[in-house]
Amino acid sequence: SWLENYLVNYSGALIIVSHDRYFLDKVATITLDLTKHSLDRYVGNYSRFVELKEQKLATEAKNYEKQQKEIAALEDFVNRNLV
């Protein structure tokens, strides 16, 4: 469509709010993800953003589980040896 072509060739910055993933894939080159605790920048189209965000969340979940296991092991050590 003419709007997609116009936006693809537009050299400025835009804030786009849309539920149309096809449209976002065509026109977005950088996605800013605003969450409760951070503002993250993702380079690529919308599909790439979704892929990278899923990877980030999976990594964070994995790191959290690892951290919880380490905490449990340390608590167990303290309970067995220092109490």
C-alpha positions as CSV (number, residue, x, y, z in Angstrom):
1,S,0.0,0.0,0.0
2,W,1.1,3.6,-0.4
3,L,1.3,4.1,3.4
4,E,3.7,1.1,3.7
5,N,5.9,2.5,0.9
6,Y,5.8,6.0,2.3
7,L,6.8,4.8,5.8
8,V,9.5,2.4,4.5
9,N,11.2,5.4,2.7
10,Y,10.6,7.9,5.5
11,S,13.9,8.8,7.1
12,G,12.6,10.2,10.4
13,A,11.5,8.4,13.6
14,L,7.9,7.3,14.1
15,I,5.9,5.9,16.9
16,I,3.5,3.3,15.4
17,V,0.8,1.5,17.3
18,S,-0.8,-1.3,15.3
19,H,-2.1,-4.8,15.7
20,D,-1.3,-5.6,12.1
21,R,1.9,-7.8,12.3
22,Y,2.3,-7.8,8.5
23,F,2.3,-4.0,8.5
24,L,4.8,-3.8,11.4
25,D,7.1,-6.3,9.7
26,K,7.1,-4.1,6.6
27,V,7.7,-0.8,8.2
28,A,9.5,-1.3,11.6
29,T,13.3,-1.4,11.7
30,I,13.7,-0.8,15.4
31,T,11.3,-1.7,18.2
32,L,11.5,-0.2,21.7
33,D,10.0,-2.4,24.3
34,L,8.8,-0.5,27.4
35,T,8.3,-2.7,30.5
36,K,7.8,-2.0,34.1
37,H,11.5,-2.0,34.8
38,S,13.3,-1.1,31.5
39,L,13.3,0.2,28.0
40,D,14.9,-2.3,25.6
41,R,15.9,-1.6,22.0
42,Y,15.6,-4.4,19.3
43,V,16.9,-4.0,15.8
44,G,15.0,-5.6,13.0
45,N,11.4,-6.0,11.9
46,Y,8.6,-6.9,14.3
47,S,9.0,-10.7,13.8
48,R,12.6,-10.3,14.8
49,F,11.6,-8.4,17.9
50,V,9.2,-11.2,18.9
51,E,11.9,-13.8,18.4
52,L,14.6,-11.8,20.4
53,K,12.1,-11.0,23.2
54,E,11.2,-14.7,23.5
55,Q,14.9,-15.6,23.7
56,K,15.5,-12.9,26.3
57,L,12.6,-14.1,28.5
58,A,13.7,-17.7,28.2
59,T,17.2,-16.8,29.2
60,E,15.9,-14.7,32.1
61,A,13.8,-17.7,33.3
62,K,16.7,-20.1,33.0
63,N,18.9,-17.7,35.0
64,Y,16.3,-17.3,37.6
65,E,15.9,-21.0,38.1
66,K,19.7,-21.4,38.3
67,Q,19.8,-18.6,40.9
68,Q,17.0,-20.3,43.0
69,K,18.9,-23.6,43.0
70,E,22.1,-21.8,44.1
71,I,20.1,-20.1,46.9
72,A,18.6,-23.4,48.0
73,A,22.0,-25.1,48.1
74,L,23.5,-22.2,50.1
75,E,20.6,-22.3,52.6
76,D,21.0,-26.0,52.9
77,F,24.7,-25.7,53.5
78,V,24.1,-23.0,56.2
79,N,21.4,-25.1,57.9
80,R,23.6,-28.2,58.0
81,N,26.9,-26.6,59.0
82,L,26.3,-23.3,60.8
83,V,23.0,-23.7,62.7
